[in-house]
Amino acid sequence: MKKFFLFLLTVIVIAGCAVEKDIQKIHWLQGEWQSIGQDGMLVENWTVNKDNSLTGHNYTLELGDTTFSEQVEIGSKNENIYFSVLVYKSTVPVNFKLIELSDTEMVFEDSLHDFPQRIVYKLVSNDSLYARIEGIVDGKKASEEFFYKKVGKYIH
């Protein structure tokens, strides 16, 4: 029985280390990213925290006014990595689970959310980021794409 608990503890420690390593893999998102689109300027500002999670403030500016705002966190919970979104005036975050990860791309999913069900980030180059939200709306596939440029000092 002692061997089983020792084995179980070892598995938990290894799993925790793997999650920690995966979170560090996405630190390339750190910094400020901007995109000019039909709806104004989209800004994503990401910070790496002491626990290696990332905190983001994403917003849209139209003619100098903030027309959309959300708080975002990418962190570990229950041996998984989640993209948690708290939209302005909401009290409950939406949690998208990490389902794919490479050195330059991450995909999060919550198949039960209305829209989007998936969030994709892909590092195109040190100062270029591609993002996509996708899902099903009224029984049809829908998606929105965003092309960001990094501004400031945090070029990867």
MOURGI-V180062 format. One record per pair of residues at least 24 apart in sequence whose ideal C-beta (glycine too) atoms are under 7 Angstrom apart, sorted by the first residue. I is the first residue (numbers start at 1). J is the second residue. Records with the same first field share a line. If there is no record, write none. Layout:
I->J + J
//
This chain:
15->79
16->79
19->76 + 79 + 81
20->52
22->81 + 101
23->52 + 53 + 76 + 81
24->52
25->101 + 103
26->54 + 74 + 106
28->123 + 156
29->54 + 121
30->54 + 154
31->150 + 152 + 154
32->151 + 152
33->129 + 148 + 149 + 150
34->148 + 149 + 151
35->146 + 147 + 148
40->67
42->146
44->148
83->108 + 119
115->142
126->155 + 156
127->155
//
